Amino acid sequence: MNKKRTVKTLQKMKKHGEKITALTAYDSLFAGYLEESEIDVILVGDSVGMVYAGQETTIPVTIEEIIYHTKAVKRSVKNALLVADMPFMSYQVNPEETLKNAGRILKESGAESIKMEGGENISNSVSRCVKAGIPVMGHLGLTPQSIHQFGSYKVQGKSKDASEKLIKDALILQKAGCYAIVLEKIPAMLAKEITEKLDIPTIGIGAGKYTDGQILVTYDMLGMFEKFKPKFARRYSELATEIKRSITKYVNDVRDNSFPSKDESY
Ligand code: KIV
């Protein structure tokens, strides 16, 4: 496979049944680790607001913050497809404003695609961007920017009406020109049905094993983010424990004068 991943690569991967790998990054250091693993997609998610900036929801995240973090990530990205999230209210007003904001994110940050949450309600904005040459990744199911409407981060698409609406929205997003869709926190069998109905790839997070790819928040899968531990986020490390142990050790070493040693001095 050509090493540089593009939106076309992802579509070919679906066709050939190859799983798409994706993770989030907010800085150059982590983006470098992800790039070394030959990951397919790096997302500068608006989860940066909660995980990195300590906000309660993703709603306060600004375009300037997404640009700042994407620029940092971009410095380490060579082959992965770099996707940046559109923050809340940067694409909900109208298609012209969406296009201006999406164009600004691409021009100023170096992202190769943007991601937007929503279905039929954003389809005009999706097609406006796609017609202007901006690749759009969709995001359906649990869309965290709508947390105040949902009331909690619960599984979506469980009722017949809700699942039919998600299938309809996925087909509308595909028609509007999305090249891929993230499916978040929906039943595995619904994600399977959507994946089979679409020609474009689905990337799941808490959506079971039948999607064309998987994405997780990197800080979750490394066990760094302790506030929120969704059951779908397999923890490959417990780095928070390790980091806290190291910091406590340093603090104790300074206090009891065992750091720095002779070897660590000039
Ligand atoms: O903001 C984010 O990190 C995301 C992923 C969880 C898909 O949207």
Boltz pocket constraint, residues with backbone or C-beta under 6 A from the ligand:
constraints:
  - pocket:
      binder: B
      contacts: [[A, 24], [A, 43], [A, 44], [A, 45], [A, 46], [A, 47], [A, 48], [A, 85], [A, 182], [A, 205], [A, 215], [A, 216], [A, 217]]
      max_distance: 6.0
